[in-house]
Amino acid sequence: MPITYFSQNCKIRVLSQAGRAFQTDLLYLTVTTFATILVGVFKIAIHKAGRDGLTDRKEEY
């Protein structure tokens, strides 16, 4: 099955690179996690503001 092959391939690659640059990888993971959360919060806030009519459509152009 393609999913089994993909998961085994990912496991082999991760285990073969374990210990090389663990702290750098952890830093990248942390930064991208916070960036994703921040973008998600802003998207939710913009959606709620648009739904509640708090933004003026003329000002956006």
DSSP file (Angstrom, degrees, kcal/mol; ACC not computed):
  #  RESIDUE AA STRUCTURE BP1 BP2  ACC     N-H-->O    O-->H-N    N-H-->O    O-->H-N    TCO  KAPPA ALPHA  PHI   PSI    X-CA   Y-CA   Z-CA
    1    1 A M     >        0   0    0      0, 0.0     4,-2.1     0, 0.0     5,-0.2   0.000 360.0 360.0 360.0 143.1    0.0    0.0    0.0
    2    2 A P  H  >  +     0   0    0      0, 0.0     4,-2.5     0, 0.0     5,-0.2   0.856 360.0  53.7 -62.3 -35.4    1.3    3.5   -0.8
    3    3 A I  H  > S+     0   0    0      2,-0.2     4,-2.7     1,-0.2     5,-0.2   0.910 109.1  48.2 -68.6 -40.5    0.6    4.8    2.8
    4    4 A T  H  > S+     0   0    0      2,-0.2     4,-2.4     1,-0.2     5,-0.2   0.923 112.7  48.7 -64.1 -43.9    2.6    2.0    4.4
    5    5 A Y  H  X S+     0   0    0     -4,-2.1     4,-2.4     2,-0.2    -2,-0.2   0.922 112.6  48.6 -60.8 -44.6    5.5    2.6    2.0
    6    6 A F  H  X S+     0   0    0     -4,-2.5     4,-2.4     2,-0.2    -2,-0.2   0.922 112.4  47.3 -62.8 -45.6    5.4    6.3    2.7
    7    7 A S  H  X S+     0   0    0     -4,-2.7     4,-2.2     1,-0.2    -1,-0.2   0.894 113.4  48.0 -67.0 -38.5    5.3    5.9    6.5
    8    8 A Q  H  X S+     0   0    0     -4,-2.4     4,-2.3     2,-0.2    -1,-0.2   0.900 111.8  50.5 -66.3 -39.8    8.1    3.4    6.4
    9    9 A N  H  X S+     0   0    0     -4,-2.4     4,-2.1    -5,-0.2    -2,-0.2   0.908 111.3  47.9 -64.5 -42.6   10.2    5.6    4.2
   10   10 A C  H  X S+     0   0    0     -4,-2.4     4,-2.5     2,-0.2     5,-0.2   0.906 110.8  51.6 -64.3 -41.5    9.6    8.6    6.5
   11   11 A K  H  X S+     0   0    0     -4,-2.2     4,-2.5     1,-0.2     5,-0.2   0.907 110.0  48.9 -63.1 -42.2   10.5    6.5    9.6
   12   12 A I  H  X S+     0   0    0     -4,-2.3     4,-1.9     1,-0.2    -1,-0.2   0.913 113.0  47.3 -64.3 -42.6   13.8    5.4    8.0
   13   13 A R  H  X S+     0   0    0     -4,-2.1     4,-1.2     2,-0.2    -2,-0.2   0.902 113.4  47.2 -67.1 -40.5   14.7    8.9    7.0
   14   14 A V  H  < S+     0   0    0     -4,-2.5     4,-0.4     1,-0.2     3,-0.3   0.927 114.2  46.5 -67.1 -44.3   13.9   10.3   10.4
   15   15 A L  H >< S+     0   0    0     -4,-2.5     3,-0.5     1,-0.2    -1,-0.2   0.829 109.9  53.8 -69.3 -30.8   15.8    7.6   12.3
   16   16 A S  H 3< S+     0   0    0     -4,-1.9    -1,-0.2     1,-0.2    -2,-0.2   0.770 113.9  42.3 -74.0 -23.5   18.8    7.9   10.0
   17   17 A Q  T >X S+     0   0    0     -4,-1.2     3,-1.7    -3,-0.3     4,-0.5   0.370  83.7 127.2-101.8   4.0   19.1   11.6   10.6
   18   18 A A  T <4 S+     0   0    0     -3,-0.5    -3,-0.0    -4,-0.4    -4,-0.0  -0.414  75.8  17.0 -65.6 130.7   18.4   11.5   14.4
   19   19 A G  T 34 S+     0   0    0     -2,-0.2    -1,-0.3     0, 0.0     3,-0.1   0.277  96.8 100.7  94.5 -11.4   21.1   13.2   16.3
   20   20 A R  T <4 S-     0   0    0     -3,-1.7    -2,-0.1     1,-0.2     3,-0.1   0.993 108.5 -11.7 -69.0 -62.1   22.6   15.3   13.5
   21   21 A A  S  X S+     0   0    0     -4,-0.5     4,-2.5     1,-0.1     5,-0.2  -0.435  79.9 152.1-137.8  59.4   21.0   18.6   14.1
   22   22 A F  H  > S+     0   0    0      1,-0.2     4,-2.5     2,-0.2     5,-0.2   0.902  74.9  48.6 -62.4 -43.6   18.3   17.9   16.7
   23   23 A Q  H  > S+     0   0    0      2,-0.2     4,-2.1     1,-0.2    -1,-0.2   0.881 112.1  49.2 -67.3 -37.3   18.4   21.3   18.3
   24   24 A T  H  > S+     0   0    0      2,-0.2     4,-2.5     1,-0.2    -1,-0.2   0.924 112.2  48.1 -66.4 -43.9   18.1   23.0   14.9
   25   25 A D  H  X S+     0   0    0     -4,-2.5     4,-2.4     1,-0.2    -2,-0.2   0.898 111.5  50.5 -62.4 -40.3   15.2   20.8   13.9
   26   26 A L  H  X S+     0   0    0     -4,-2.5     4,-2.3    -5,-0.2    -1,-0.2   0.881 109.6  51.0 -65.5 -37.9   13.5   21.5   17.2
   27   27 A L  H  X S+     0   0    0     -4,-2.1     4,-2.7     2,-0.2    -2,-0.2   0.928 110.7  48.3 -64.2 -45.4   14.0   25.2   16.7
   28   28 A Y  H  X S+     0   0    0     -4,-2.5     4,-2.6     1,-0.2     5,-0.2   0.910 111.7  50.2 -60.7 -42.4   12.5   25.1   13.2
   29   29 A L  H  X S+     0   0    0     -4,-2.4     4,-2.0     2,-0.2    -1,-0.2   0.911 112.1  47.3 -62.4 -43.0    9.5   23.0   14.5
   30   30 A T  H  X S+     0   0    0     -4,-2.3     4,-2.4     2,-0.2     5,-0.2   0.926 113.2  47.6 -64.8 -45.9    8.9   25.5   17.3
   31   31 A V  H  X S+     0   0    0     -4,-2.7     4,-2.3     1,-0.2    -2,-0.2   0.927 114.1  46.1 -63.6 -45.6    9.1   28.6   15.0
   32   32 A T  H  X S+     0   0    0     -4,-2.6     4,-2.3    -5,-0.2    -1,-0.2   0.854 111.1  53.6 -68.3 -32.8    6.8   27.1   12.4
   33   33 A T  H  X S+     0   0    0     -4,-2.0     4,-2.3    -5,-0.2    -2,-0.2   0.946 111.5  44.2 -64.6 -47.7    4.3   26.0   15.1
   34   34 A F  H  X S+     0   0    0     -4,-2.4     4,-2.5     1,-0.2    -2,-0.2   0.885 113.3  51.6 -64.9 -37.8    4.1   29.5   16.5
   35   35 A A  H  X S+     0   0    0     -4,-2.3     4,-2.5    -5,-0.2    -1,-0.2   0.908 110.4  48.8 -64.9 -41.0    3.8   31.0   13.0
   36   36 A T  H  X S+     0   0    0     -4,-2.3     4,-2.3     2,-0.2    -2,-0.2   0.910 112.3  48.1 -64.6 -42.6    1.0   28.6   12.1
   37   37 A I  H  X S+     0   0    0     -4,-2.3     4,-2.4     2,-0.2    -2,-0.2   0.918 112.0  50.1 -63.4 -43.2   -0.9   29.4   15.4
   38   38 A L  H  X S+     0   0    0     -4,-2.5     4,-2.2     1,-0.2    -2,-0.2   0.919 111.6  47.2 -62.7 -45.0   -0.4   33.1   14.8
   39   39 A V  H  X S+     0   0    0     -4,-2.5     4,-2.3     1,-0.2    -1,-0.2   0.902 112.2  51.2 -63.7 -40.6   -1.7   33.0   11.2
   40   40 A G  H  X S+     0   0    0     -4,-2.3     4,-2.2     2,-0.2    -2,-0.2   0.903 109.0  50.0 -63.5 -42.0   -4.7   30.9   12.4
   41   41 A V  H  X S+     0   0    0     -4,-2.4     4,-2.4     1,-0.2    -1,-0.2   0.920 112.0  47.7 -63.4 -43.6   -5.6   33.3   15.1
   42   42 A F  H  X S+     0   0    0     -4,-2.2     4,-2.6     2,-0.2     5,-0.2   0.886 110.5  51.8 -66.5 -37.3   -5.5   36.3   12.7
   43   43 A K  H  X S+     0   0    0     -4,-2.3     4,-2.3     2,-0.2    -1,-0.2   0.915 111.4  47.4 -64.3 -41.2   -7.6   34.4   10.1
   44   44 A I  H  X S+     0   0    0     -4,-2.2     4,-2.6     2,-0.2    -2,-0.2   0.917 112.7  49.4 -64.5 -42.4  -10.2   33.6   12.8
   45   45 A A  H  X S+     0   0    0     -4,-2.4     4,-2.4     2,-0.2    -2,-0.2   0.905 111.9  47.7 -64.6 -41.7  -10.2   37.2   14.0
   46   46 A I  H  X S+     0   0    0     -4,-2.6     4,-2.3     2,-0.2    -1,-0.2   0.903 112.3  50.2 -65.7 -40.6  -10.6   38.6   10.4
   47   47 A H  H  X S+     0   0    0     -4,-2.3     4,-2.2    -5,-0.2    -2,-0.2   0.924 112.5  46.3 -63.5 -44.4  -13.4   36.1    9.7
   48   48 A K  H  X S+     0   0    0     -4,-2.6     4,-2.4     2,-0.2    -2,-0.2   0.897 112.1  50.9 -65.8 -39.7  -15.3   37.1   12.9
   49   49 A A  H  X>S+     0   0    0     -4,-2.4     5,-2.8     1,-0.2     6,-0.6   0.903 112.2  47.0 -65.0 -40.2  -14.8   40.8   12.2
   50   50 A G  H  <5S+     0   0    0     -4,-2.3     3,-0.4     3,-0.2    -1,-0.2   0.883 112.7  49.1 -67.5 -37.8  -16.2   40.4    8.7
   51   51 A R  H  <5S+     0   0    0     -4,-2.2    -2,-0.2     1,-0.2    -1,-0.2   0.876 113.0  46.6 -68.7 -37.8  -19.1   38.4   10.0
   52   52 A D  H  <5S-     0   0    0     -4,-2.4    -1,-0.2    -5,-0.2    -2,-0.2   0.522 113.8-116.7 -83.3  -5.0  -19.9   40.9   12.7
   53   53 A G  T  <5S+     0   0    0     -4,-0.6    -3,-0.2    -3,-0.4    -4,-0.1   0.789  72.0 134.7  77.7  28.1  -19.6   43.8   10.3
   54   54 A L      < +     0   0    0     -5,-2.8     2,-0.4    -6,-0.2    -4,-0.2   0.599  55.7  69.8 -85.8 -11.2  -16.7   45.5   12.0
   55   55 A T  S    S-     0   0    0     -6,-0.6     2,-0.6    -9,-0.1     3,-0.1  -0.850  77.0-134.3-108.7 144.9  -14.7   46.1    8.8
   56   56 A D    >>  -     0   0    0     -2,-0.4     4,-0.7     1,-0.1     3,-0.7  -0.860   8.2-151.3 -96.7 122.6  -15.7   48.6    6.2
   57   57 A R  T 34 S+     0   0    0     -2,-0.6     3,-0.5     1,-0.2     4,-0.5   0.790  93.2  60.7 -66.7 -27.0  -15.4   47.1    2.7
   58   58 A K  T >4 S+     0   0    0      1,-0.2     3,-0.8     2,-0.2    -1,-0.2   0.841 100.0  55.5 -69.4 -31.4  -14.6   50.5    1.1
   59   59 A E  T <4 S+     0   0    0     -3,-0.7    -1,-0.2     1,-0.2    -2,-0.2   0.727  96.6  65.6 -73.3 -20.6  -11.5   50.9    3.2
   60   60 A E  T 3<        0   0    0     -4,-0.7    -1,-0.2    -3,-0.5    -2,-0.2   0.690 360.0 360.0 -75.9 -17.1  -10.1   47.6    2.0
   61   61 A Y    <         0   0    0     -3,-0.8    -1,-0.2    -4,-0.5    -2,-0.2   0.421 360.0 360.0-102.5 360.0   -9.7   48.8   -1.5
